[in-house]
Amino acid sequence: MASNLLTRLYKILRATSPYSHRSFSSSSAAAATTASPSILDLPSPQQNQIDDDDTNAISIKGVKISGRPLYLDMQATSPVDPRVLDSMLPFFTSQYGNPHSRTHLYGWESDLAVERARSQVASLINASPKEIVFTSGATESNNISVKGTIHFHQPKKTHVITTQTEHKCVLDSCRHLQQEGFHATYLPVRPDGILDLDLLRDAFRPETGLVSVMAVNNEIGVVQPLEEIGQICRERNVPFHTDAAQALGKIPIDVEKMNISLMSLSGHKIYGPKGVGALYIRRRPRVRVEPQMNGGGQERGIRSGTVPTPLVVGMGAACELAAKEMKYDERRIAALQQRLLDGIRAKVDGVVVNGSLERRYVGNLNLSFAYVEGESLLMGLKEVAVSSGSACTSASLEPSYVLRALGVEEDMAHTSIRFGIGRFTTEEEIDRAVELTVQQVEKLREMSPLYEMVKEGIDIKSIQWAQH
């Protein structure tokens, strides 16, 4: 029975996988049909079981859905492009040498592959390959940039400037510095999410050692004026760091034109593998950071540890593809975003776009639905994989701190849904997402007494609610 169940699981995954045209290896297929029964005989009465009445149904973590949901959460992660996977596979199976082994062919060929990937990443941002340091991801790159820069330049430089809408790892790194006795300024943003440059100019002090401003916000998709920020920092001889995890390969980035000193990059946001990222560190004028990890001194001593050749090769391939296809992807994704927004607004009122529509990455659409509770809407949209904000903080029931920084009222901040559109999203998926979203919003509003009051012309903000 266990082997039959596993066979059915295998068929469902193949049928619903976006790469179903790729055949599994014969050994994988054999494993799917002859796996040890003991794996499935472990007691798990509720999770990961297939309903006998519906061969396509999936039940996991208490949620039952009819099949794999369509994926619109590209800001959380993106699927690996099959072309990227092809470039990685040899370094798992045959060319598996340690790139730091200098005495034999296996090490040499892995080292060449790593250096080629370094060049591919550098080319996408107009940098030198010598300025690219591979890390485990953008979080590590952000930690090295924020903590490492201030630590290296203490005691002369003890102050960092950032914004209230940064990714949590930047904000927490700044708070960590404050606990160590350093100082941080958290600048507010305008209601459209864009930083006021006059506020930035006024925030500088003689001891300011770093400015860190995100390129593209992960929750609302707004694009900050990097070139102007870089120029302000250059005039004051202060390093400028930007978290470009959501920007790499999606908007044009030129570290020279934008006067960027340090930049954090991620592999899995550009159709590359998880677990790999990069840090751009300018060489002229030279930017110095204190390493946050001790070890064998790899990556110019900034990030010790064996460089994971397959992951690095995948990130390099993803960057090369992005350089070739960025303009095409942008046009196509922009059309899908407009189709999604127009489709929802045509059937539902009280829809607000969070963040600037003019300065925005087109693949991010963050919407608030008035008189609808966001968690209820998310649970109702079981057939659409979306989120209420950052995947790093989505477990919290608190309203998004990014939306609160924009001045969005708490009730509207609670109703936000982030739709992430990407390279493999189809028009059919967008139309289905519109249909399901509209159905769920209408269903929840039918149960909302507040929406009934608004339809009757009552100004609910003027009501003095009594507490019993």
C-alpha positions in Angstrom: 0.0 0.0 0.0 2.8 2.4 0.9 4.5 1.8 -2.5 1.2 2.5 -4.3 0.7 5.7 -2.4 4.2 6.9 -3.2 3.7 6.1 -6.8 0.5 8.3 -6.8 2.5 11.1 -5.1 5.2 10.8 -7.8 2.6 11.0 -10.6 0.9 14.1 -9.0 4.2 15.9 -8.5 5.2 15.2 -12.1 1.8 16.3 -13.4 1.8 19.6 -11.4 5.5 20.4 -11.6 6.4 23.5 -13.8 9.2 21.3 -15.1 7.1 18.3 -15.9 8.6 18.1 -19.3 11.9 17.1 -17.6 12.0 13.4 -17.0 13.3 12.1 -13.6 16.3 9.8 -13.9 15.5 6.1 -14.1 17.0 5.7 -10.6 14.6 8.4 -9.2 11.7 6.8 -10.9 12.6 3.4 -9.5 13.0 4.8 -6.0 9.5 6.3 -6.3 8.0 2.9 -6.9 10.1 0.7 -4.7 10.8 2.9 -1.7 11.0 1.2 1.7 7.5 1.0 3.2 8.8 2.0 6.6 9.1 5.6 5.5 5.4 6.0 4.9 4.4 3.7 7.8 5.5 6.2 10.4 2.5 7.6 12.3 1.3 10.8 10.5 -2.5 10.6 10.4 -3.2 14.2 9.2 -0.3 15.6 7.2 0.9 14.9 3.7 -1.8 12.3 3.0 -3.7 12.0 -0.2 -7.5 11.8 0.0 -8.6 8.5 -1.5 -11.6 10.2 -3.0 -9.5 12.7 -4.9 -6.2 11.6 -6.4 -5.1 15.2 -7.0 -5.9 16.5 -3.5 -3.1 17.5 -1.1 -3.4 17.9 2.6 -0.5 19.5 4.4 -0.2 21.4 7.7 -4.0 21.1 8.2 -4.8 22.7 4.8 -6.4 20.7 2.1 -6.2 21.9 -1.5 -7.2 20.3 -4.8 -3.7 20.4 -6.3 -0.5 22.5 -6.2 -1.5 26.2 -6.1 -0.3 28.6 -8.7 2.7 30.5 -7.5 2.7 34.3 -7.1 5.2 34.9 -4.4 8.3 35.7 -6.4 9.7 38.2 -3.8 10.0 35.3 -1.3 11.8 33.0 -3.8 11.8 32.1 -7.5 12.0 28.7 -9.2 15.4 27.7 -10.5 15.5 28.3 -14.3 16.0 24.9 -16.0 19.0 26.4 -17.9 20.5 27.4 -14.6 20.0 23.8 -13.3 21.7 22.4 -16.4 24.8 24.5 -15.7 24.9 23.3 -12.1 24.5 19.5 -12.5 28.0 18.6 -13.6 29.4 20.1 -10.5 27.3 17.8 -8.3 28.2 14.6 -10.1 31.5 14.7 -12.0 33.3 18.0 -11.5 33.0 18.0 -7.7 36.4 19.2 -6.7 37.0 21.7 -4.0 37.8 25.0 -5.7 40.5 25.8 -3.1 42.4 22.5 -3.9 45.4 23.7 -5.9 47.2 20.4 -6.6 45.0 18.5 -9.0 42.5 18.8 -11.9 39.4 18.5 -9.8 40.3 21.6 -7.9 41.5 23.5 -11.0 38.3 23.0 -13.0 36.1 24.0 -10.0 38.2 27.1 -9.4 37.8 28.1 -13.1 34.0 27.6 -12.8 33.9 29.8 -9.7 35.9 32.6 -11.4 33.7 32.4 -14.5 30.6 32.8 -12.2 32.3 35.7 -10.5 32.7 37.4 -13.9 29.1 36.7 -14.8 27.9 38.4 -11.5 30.3 41.3 -12.0 29.2 41.9 -15.6 25.5 42.3 -14.6 26.3 45.3 -12.3 29.3 46.8 -14.2 31.9 45.8 -11.6 35.2 44.1 -11.7 35.3 40.3 -10.8 37.8 41.2 -8.1 35.1 43.2 -6.4 32.7 40.2 -6.0 32.8 38.1 -2.8 30.6 35.0 -2.6 28.5 34.5 0.5 25.6 32.3 1.7 23.0 35.0 0.7 21.9 38.6 1.0 21.4 38.3 4.8 25.1 37.5 5.3 26.1 40.1 2.9 24.1 42.7 4.7 25.6 41.7 8.1 29.1 42.0 6.7 28.4 45.4 5.1 26.7 47.0 8.1 28.6 45.5 11.0 31.9 45.0 9.2 32.2 48.6 7.9 31.4 50.2 11.3 33.6 47.8 13.2 36.6 48.4 10.9 36.4 52.2 11.1 35.8 52.6 14.8 36.4 54.7 16.8 36.4 57.5 14.2 33.2 56.3 12.5 30.4 55.2 14.9 27.2 56.2 13.1 25.1 54.5 10.5 22.1 55.9 8.6 19.4 53.7 7.2 15.6 53.8 6.6 12.6 52.5 8.5 11.6 50.2 5.6 14.8 48.2 5.3 14.9 44.4 5.4 14.9 43.0 8.9 18.5 41.8 8.7 19.7 45.4 8.1 17.5 46.8 10.8 18.6 44.1 13.3 22.3 44.6 12.3 21.9 48.3 13.2 20.2 47.5 16.5 23.1 45.1 17.2 25.5 47.9 16.7 23.5 50.1 19.0 23.7 47.5 21.7 27.5 47.6 21.3 27.5 51.4 21.8 27.3 52.7 18.2 24.6 55.0 16.9 22.0 54.6 14.2 19.5 56.9 12.5 16.4 55.4 11.0 15.0 57.8 8.4 11.2 57.8 7.7 10.0 57.5 4.1 7.3 59.4 2.2 3.8 57.9 1.9 4.8 56.4 -1.5 7.8 54.6 0.2 10.5 56.8 -1.4 13.2 58.3 0.8 13.2 62.1 1.2 16.7 63.1 0.1 16.7 66.3 2.2 16.2 64.2 5.3 19.1 62.1 4.3 21.4 65.2 3.8 20.4 66.5 7.3 21.1 63.1 9.0 24.9 63.1 8.3 27.3 63.6 11.2 31.1 63.9 11.3 31.2 60.3 12.7 28.8 58.8 10.1 30.5 55.7 8.7 27.8 54.2 6.4 24.5 54.8 4.7 22.4 51.7 3.9 19.3 52.1 1.7 17.5 49.2 0.0 17.4 49.3 -3.8 14.0 47.6 -4.3 11.8 47.0 -1.3 10.9 43.4 -0.8 7.3 44.1 0.4 6.1 47.0 -1.7 8.6 47.0 -4.6 9.4 50.7 -4.6 12.8 51.6 -6.3 14.9 54.1 -4.3 16.8 56.9 -6.1 20.2 55.1 -5.9 22.1 57.4 -8.1 21.1 60.5 -6.1 21.8 58.8 -2.8 25.2 57.6 -4.1 26.1 61.1 -5.1 25.1 62.6 -1.7 27.3 59.9 0.0 30.2 60.5 -2.4 30.2 64.3 -1.7 30.6 63.5 2.0 33.1 60.7 1.5 30.8 58.1 3.3 30.4 54.6 2.0 27.0 53.8 0.4 25.6 50.2 0.9 22.5 49.0 -0.8 20.6 45.7 -0.3 19.9 44.8 -4.0 18.5 41.3 -3.4 15.2 42.3 -5.0 16.8 44.5 -7.7 19.5 42.3 -9.2 18.6 41.2 -12.7 15.2 43.0 -12.6 16.3 46.7 -12.9 19.5 48.0 -14.5 22.3 48.4 -11.9 25.6 50.2 -12.5 27.8 50.5 -9.4 29.9 53.1 -11.1 27.1 55.3 -12.2 25.3 54.9 -8.9 28.4 55.4 -6.7 27.7 52.3 -4.8 30.4 51.2 -2.3 28.8 47.9 -1.1 26.0 45.9 -2.5 24.2 42.7 -1.2 23.0 40.2 -3.8 21.0 37.0 -3.6 20.9 33.9 -6.0 17.4 32.6 -5.3 15.6 35.8 -6.2 16.8 35.7 -9.8 15.9 32.1 -10.7 19.1 30.7 -9.2 19.7 28.3 -6.3 19.1 29.0 -2.6 22.0 29.2 -0.2 24.2 31.4 -2.3 24.7 35.2 -2.6 27.3 37.8 -3.2 28.7 41.0 -1.8 30.1 43.7 -4.1 32.9 45.6 -2.3 34.4 48.6 -4.2 38.2 48.5 -4.7 38.7 52.1 -5.9 38.4 54.0 -3.7 38.9 51.0 -1.5 36.2 50.0 1.0 37.3 48.1 4.0 35.2 45.8 6.2 35.9 43.6 9.2 35.2 39.9 8.5 32.3 38.5 10.5 33.6 34.9 10.2 37.0 33.4 11.0 38.4 30.5 9.1 40.7 29.6 6.1 40.7 33.1 4.6 38.8 32.3 1.4 37.2 35.1 -0.6 40.0 37.6 0.2 39.7 36.8 3.9 36.3 38.5 4.0 34.2 35.3 3.9 36.0 32.2 5.1 34.6 28.7 4.2 34.6 26.5 1.1 32.9 28.2 -1.8 30.0 25.9 -2.9 30.9 25.5 -6.6 27.5 24.2 -7.9 25.6 27.0 -6.2 28.0 29.7 -7.3 27.9 28.3 -10.9 24.1 28.5 -10.7 24.1 32.1 -9.5 26.5 33.1 -12.3 24.3 31.4 -14.9 21.3 33.2 -13.5 23.0 36.5 -13.8 24.1 35.9 -17.3 20.5 35.0 -18.3 19.2 38.1 -16.5 21.5 40.3 -18.5 20.2 38.9 -21.7 16.5 38.7 -20.8 16.0 41.6 -18.4 14.2 43.9 -20.9 12.0 41.2 -22.3 11.1 40.0 -18.8 10.3 43.6 -17.7 7.9 44.2 -20.7 6.1 40.9 -20.2 5.9 41.1 -16.4 4.6 44.7 -16.6 1.8 43.6 -18.9 0.9 40.8 -16.4 1.0 43.2 -13.5 -1.4 45.6 -15.3 -3.7 42.7 -16.2 -3.8 41.6 -12.5 -4.5 45.1 -11.2 -7.1 46.0 -13.8 -8.8 42.7 -13.4 -9.2 43.1 -9.6 -10.2 46.8 -9.7 -12.8 46.1 -12.4 -14.7 43.9 -10.0 -13.8 45.1 -6.5 -13.8 48.5 -5.0 -11.7 49.8 -2.1 -8.5 48.4 -3.5 -5.3 50.4 -2.7 -1.9 50.0 -4.2 0.8 50.3 -1.5 3.9 52.2 -2.6 4.7 54.3 -5.6 3.3 53.2 -8.9 5.8 55.3 -10.9 9.0 54.2 -9.1 8.3 50.5 -8.7 9.6 47.1 -9.8 6.8 45.8 -12.0 6.9 42.3 -10.6 5.7 43.4 -7.2 2.1 44.4 -6.6 1.1 45.0 -3.0 -2.6 45.6 -2.5 -4.8 46.4 0.5 -8.5 45.5 0.4 -10.7 47.7 2.6 -13.0 45.9 5.1 -11.2 42.5 4.6 -8.9 40.8 7.2 -5.7 39.9 5.5 -5.1 36.6 7.3 -8.6 35.5 6.4 -8.0 36.4 2.8 -4.8 34.5 2.7 -6.4 31.4 4.2 -9.2 31.7 1.6 -6.7 31.9 -1.3 -5.4 28.4 -0.8 -5.1 27.9 -4.6 -2.8 30.9 -4.9 0.6 31.1 -3.3 0.8 34.7 -2.1 1.9 36.4 1.1 1.0 39.3 3.3 4.6 40.7 3.2 8.1 39.6 3.9 8.6 35.8 4.1 11.1 36.6 6.9 8.4 38.1 9.1 5.2 36.6 7.8 4.8 34.4 10.9 4.0 37.6 12.9 0.4 38.7 13.3 1.5 42.3 13.6 0.8 44.6 10.7 3.7 45.1 8.3 6.3 47.6 9.7 7.0 48.7 6.1 3.3 49.7 5.6 3.2 51.3 8.9 6.3 53.4 8.0 4.3 54.6 4.9 1.6 55.9 7.2 -0.9 53.2 6.2 -3.6 52.9 8.8 -3.5 49.7 10.9 -6.7 48.2 9.5 -5.5 48.6 5.9 -2.0 47.4 6.8 -3.6 44.2 8.1 -5.4 43.6 4.7 -2.4 43.8 2.4 -1.5 41.0 0.0 1.7 40.9 -2.0 1.5 39.4 -5.5 4.8 38.5 -7.0 5.0 38.0 -10.7 8.0 36.5 -12.5 9.5 35.0 -15.6 7.4 31.9 -15.7 4.0 33.4 -14.7 1.3 33.0 -17.4 -1.7 35.0 -18.4 -3.9 32.0 -17.4 -2.4 32.1 -13.9 -3.1 35.9 -13.6 -6.7 35.5 -14.7 -7.2 32.6 -12.2 -5.7 34.7 -9.4 -8.0 37.6 -10.3 -11.0 35.3 -10.2 -10.1 33.7 -6.9 -9.2 36.9 -5.2 -12.4 38.7 -6.2 -14.4 35.7 -5.1 -12.8 35.6 -1.7 -12.9 39.4 -1.1 -16.6 39.4 -2.0 -17.2 36.5 0.3 -15.5 38.1 3.3 -17.2 41.5 2.7 -20.6 39.8 2.8 -19.7 38.7 6.4 -18.4 42.2 7.3 -20.7 44.5 9.3 -18.3 47.4 8.6 -18.7 47.0 4.8 -22.5 46.9 5.2 -22.3 50.2 7.2 -20.1 51.8 4.5 -22.5 50.8 1.8 -25.3 52.5 3.7 -23.3 55.7 3.8 -22.2 55.6 7.4 -18.7 57.1 8.1 -17.3 54.4 10.4 -14.3 56.6 11.3 -16.6 59.1 13.0 -18.2 56.4 15.2 -17.3 56.5 18.9 -17.0 52.8 19.7 -18.0 51.9 23.3 -15.9 49.4 25.3 -17.9 46.9 27.3 
